[in-house]
Amino acid sequence: MSEAAIRPDAPMCVVLLDYVAPLDAIDAALPRHGEWLTAGFAAGHILTCGRRVPRTGGVIVMRGDADSVAALSDDDPFIAEGLATRTVIPFTAGMATTALQGFFA
């Protein structure tokens, strides 16, 4: 299994955002949300993110357990300003491509 590594000790979460505000309000908050994402990447909390298709919300993959991820995502302007709701789905990364191994450190 040269293309995958087993990591049963890497707690992570998928955060699903569901927009509850009109897209014009979401678009107005995008710069603030982008700043929050940039800070999360810089701190090493966020691994990847993107829009859902169709554009009904977003998906963020974060390091950490459900409680810490929920606390961090409280500061996301989409959540803090009531523009979206979120679901935090914890999982333990069991396998990943070798290209992602550094993300689990």
C-alpha positions as CSV (number, residue, x, y, z in Angstrom):
1,M,0.0,0.0,0.0
2,S,2.6,2.6,-1.1
3,E,0.0,5.3,-1.9
4,A,-1.7,5.4,1.5
5,A,-0.7,5.6,5.1
6,I,-2.9,4.5,8.0
7,R,-3.4,7.2,10.7
8,P,-6.0,6.1,13.2
9,D,-5.0,8.9,15.7
10,A,-5.8,11.9,13.6
11,P,-9.0,13.6,14.8
12,M,-10.6,15.7,12.1
13,C,-14.0,17.2,11.3
14,V,-16.0,18.0,8.2
15,V,-18.0,21.2,8.8
16,L,-21.0,21.5,6.5
17,L,-22.4,25.1,6.2
18,D,-26.0,25.6,5.1
19,Y,-26.9,29.1,4.0
20,V,-30.0,30.5,5.7
21,A,-29.6,34.0,4.2
22,P,-30.0,35.2,0.6
23,L,-26.9,34.9,-1.6
24,D,-26.5,38.7,-1.7
25,A,-26.0,38.7,2.1
26,I,-23.6,35.7,1.7
27,D,-21.7,37.6,-1.0
28,A,-21.5,40.7,1.2
29,A,-19.9,38.6,4.0
30,L,-17.4,36.8,1.7
31,P,-14.5,39.1,2.4
32,R,-14.9,38.6,6.2
33,H,-15.4,34.9,5.7
34,G,-12.3,34.7,3.5
35,E,-10.2,36.5,6.2
36,W,-11.4,33.9,8.8
37,L,-10.5,31.1,6.4
38,T,-7.1,32.6,5.7
39,A,-6.4,32.8,9.4
40,G,-7.5,29.2,9.9
41,F,-5.2,28.0,7.2
42,A,-2.3,30.0,8.6
43,A,-2.9,28.5,12.1
44,G,-3.1,25.0,10.6
45,H,-6.7,24.4,11.7
46,I,-8.2,24.3,8.2
47,L,-7.0,21.8,5.6
48,T,-9.4,22.5,2.7
49,C,-12.6,24.2,2.0
50,G,-15.0,25.1,-0.8
51,R,-18.5,25.8,-2.0
52,R,-21.2,23.2,-2.1
53,V,-22.7,22.4,-5.5
54,P,-25.3,23.7,-6.0
55,R,-24.3,26.8,-4.0
56,T,-26.3,26.1,-0.8
57,G,-23.4,26.4,1.6
58,G,-19.9,25.2,2.1
59,V,-17.6,22.4,3.2
60,I,-14.6,22.9,5.5
61,V,-12.2,20.1,6.6
62,M,-10.6,21.0,9.9
63,R,-8.1,19.4,12.3
64,G,-9.3,18.7,15.8
65,D,-12.1,17.1,17.8
66,A,-15.8,18.2,17.4
67,D,-15.7,20.6,20.4
68,S,-12.6,22.5,19.3
69,V,-13.8,22.7,15.7
70,A,-17.2,23.9,16.8
71,A,-15.5,26.6,19.0
72,L,-13.3,27.7,16.2
73,S,-16.1,27.8,13.7
74,D,-18.2,30.0,16.0
75,D,-15.9,32.9,14.8
76,D,-16.7,32.3,11.1
77,P,-18.7,35.4,10.1
78,F,-21.2,33.2,8.3
79,I,-22.0,31.6,11.7
80,A,-21.4,34.6,13.9
81,E,-23.7,36.8,11.8
82,G,-26.4,34.2,11.4
83,L,-26.0,33.7,7.7
84,A,-25.5,30.0,7.8
85,T,-26.0,27.0,10.1
86,R,-23.4,24.4,10.5
87,T,-23.1,20.7,11.1
88,V,-19.8,19.4,12.6
89,I,-19.1,15.8,11.6
90,P,-16.1,14.3,13.5
91,F,-14.1,11.5,12.0
92,T,-10.8,9.9,12.6
93,A,-8.6,9.8,9.5
94,G,-7.7,6.2,9.0
95,M,-6.0,6.5,5.6
96,A,-4.7,9.2,3.4
97,T,-2.7,9.5,0.3
98,T,1.0,10.1,0.9
99,A,0.6,13.6,-0.5
100,L,-1.5,14.4,2.6
101,Q,0.6,12.9,5.3
102,G,2.0,16.2,6.4
103,F,-1.5,17.4,7.2
104,F,-1.8,14.9,10.0
105,A,1.2,16.0,12.0
